[in-house]
């Protein structure tokens, strides 16, 4: 039997368990719901965080990653997190992409509920990345940096007066049906027949088009009986006010028709085509077309910089106003390094984009972290935060790659020299336990190198995304539903190895902690708890005990 977190109320197997359960389940005056039940073989284990020797490892902490909505429900994940971990991280859910809408309106309701509750129970939160390349308020940033609307003058274009043409065959383009120049109403006009085939006639053509410009085409038309027709302007259908988007005419007088439209994006020539859809002859007197040029201009480099600085200040101000100094450690920048782009010195460049708004493209690569840390620090202090308690981390994955690590170190040195506040590195792990001895030995060697490299920076070091997957000797992933007890123990032992390696290789005063990715198993056996297939209860695994043993120095 294993240790279970139940969906229901607190259930005691025996009265003797009451004291240990109370110790486990209470954080100051807060009691987690739902309450846990103790069963064999791990009934005597206390909350994981209680196994850290705080006198020896004063900075060491244990974190858990949750979604804000899951935490605010105060159910299973909430109970496991607050009773076993020192601090909580919320991944991308507290980033601007989930909070700021296209108009710049910021919705901090879930975050406020979360912080108020964490404050009530005496907990801590590790802040989501303040800026990044992904999970940003892209719609808002695109709106802010969109071209600026300007005043433009109407440009006269081409004119055609059919009275100047001789009676006879129409010299323009007839895509379908029949059209000709005829004498009508004491003048020469263009006649578009409706029988036997409805005509499709370009009544004006042969002018250049700009897909961003707005064109106004005016023509004078008369019919002897009611008619309806379609209009296409340079490859784009233009709807009228009649049924099915048709244009309609009453008989008896010359009517001025004004068509405003833009061309199709891929149009290469300008024209307006009448598509006569009913058995009524159309008579066209004259046509003229002109346009308003695109009434937008790109923002200048200075305007764009000012705009992005405004956005950064607005985001940090809103974030720190809700925070009120309660979150004291944040990822400042997330996933900045581009492992596919090199600088002249051989280091990897930062990520850049021609399609999205990347902060560093506007603020400048060398000033990226300095500007963000200055703005965020100022807002933190403005809303009651103690600057002496504020910590900023640079989070990055793939740092087991030596060149990527050296590149991150290179950029941190530049940012430090330019006045950035960078207290630590948040290294995202991507670990797999392998039954193949050679593969596993290589994994452990790579981990040792990573920890040595991180320690050499002199920064605070945090390990996150601490989930380890399991592969058999053939390299095939073993799912949570099929992992054996022996395999689970091997996996647990590797978890313990990683924790002990971190605590031995990273100096005590530089240990910013380890953050678990998933608390319970997913499809992979990554959890401190497995999920019972029938009851959906959370059942302690050997990994839970491995954490306790490793943190206590066993």
HELIX and SHEET records of a PDB file:
HELIX    1   1 UNK A   15  UNK A   17  5                                   3    
HELIX    2   2 UNK A   18  UNK A   25  1                                   8    
HELIX    3   3 UNK A   48  UNK A   51  5                                   4    
HELIX    4   4 UNK A   68  UNK A   73  1                                   6    
HELIX    5   5 UNK A   76  UNK A   84  1                                   9    
HELIX    6   6 UNK A   96  UNK A   98  5                                   3    
HELIX    7   7 UNK A  109  UNK A  120  1                                  12    
HELIX    8   8 UNK A  138  UNK A  144  1                                   7    
HELIX    9   9 UNK A  162  UNK A  164  5                                   3    
HELIX   10  10 UNK A  243  UNK A  245  5                                   3    
HELIX   11  11 UNK A  301  UNK A  323  1                                  23    
HELIX   12  12 UNK A  359  UNK A  363  1                                   5    
HELIX   13  13 UNK A  365  UNK A  367  5                                   3    
HELIX   14  14 UNK A  368  UNK A  382  1                                  15    
HELIX   15  15 UNK A  387  UNK A  389  5                                   3    
HELIX   16  16 UNK A  402  UNK A  417  1                                  16    
HELIX   17  17 UNK A  437  UNK A  456  1                                  20    
HELIX   18  18 UNK A  485  UNK A  505  1                                  21    
HELIX   19  19 UNK A  508  UNK A  510  5                                   3    
HELIX   20  20 UNK A  542  UNK A  551  1                                  10    
SHEET    1   A 4 UNK A  36  UNK A  37  0                                        
SHEET    2   A 4 UNK A   4  UNK A   5 -1                                        
SHEET    3   A 4 UNK A 538  UNK A 540 -1                                        
SHEET    4   A 4 UNK A 529  UNK A 531 -1                                        
SHEET    1   B 2 UNK A  26  UNK A  27  0                                        
SHEET    2   B 2 UNK A  30  UNK A  31 -1                                        
SHEET    1   C 9 UNK A 131  UNK A 132  0                                        
SHEET    2   C 9 UNK A 329  UNK A 334  1                                        
SHEET    3   C 9 UNK A 124  UNK A 127  1                                        
SHEET    4   C 9 UNK A  87  UNK A  89  1                                        
SHEET    5   C 9 UNK A  62  UNK A  65  1                                        
SHEET    6   C 9 UNK A 511  UNK A 516  1                                        
SHEET    7   C 9 UNK A 460  UNK A 464  1                                        
SHEET    8   C 9 UNK A 424  UNK A 428  1                                        
SHEET    9   C 9 UNK A 391  UNK A 397  1                                        
SHEET    1   D 2 UNK A 148  UNK A 149  0                                        
SHEET    2   D 2 UNK A 296  UNK A 297 -1                                        
SHEET    1   E 5 UNK A 154  UNK A 161  0                                        
SHEET    2   E 5 UNK A 282  UNK A 292 -1                                        
SHEET    3   E 5 UNK A 187  UNK A 192 -1                                        
SHEET    4   E 5 UNK A 179  UNK A 184 -1                                        
SHEET    5   E 5 UNK A 168  UNK A 169 -1                                        
SHEET    1   F 4 UNK A 154  UNK A 161  0                                        
SHEET    2   F 4 UNK A 282  UNK A 292 -1                                        
SHEET    3   F 4 UNK A 214  UNK A 222 -1                                        
SHEET    4   F 4 UNK A 255  UNK A 261 -1                                        
SHEET    1   G 5 UNK A 174  UNK A 176  0                                        
SHEET    2   G 5 UNK A 200  UNK A 207 -1                                        
SHEET    3   G 5 UNK A 270  UNK A 276 -1                                        
SHEET    4   G 5 UNK A 227  UNK A 233 -1                                        
SHEET    5   G 5 UNK A 236  UNK A 238 -1                                        
SHEET    1   H 5 UNK A 174  UNK A 176  0                                        
SHEET    2   H 5 UNK A 200  UNK A 207 -1                                        
SHEET    3   H 5 UNK A 270  UNK A 276 -1                                        
SHEET    4   H 5 UNK A 227  UNK A 233 -1                                        
SHEET    5   H 5 UNK A 247  UNK A 249 -1                                        
SHEET    1   I 2 UNK A 337  UNK A 342  0                                        
SHEET    2   I 2 UNK A 348  UNK A 350 -1                                        
SHEET    1   J 2 UNK A 431  UNK A 434  0                                        
SHEET    2   J 2 UNK A 468  UNK A 471  1                                        
END                                                                             
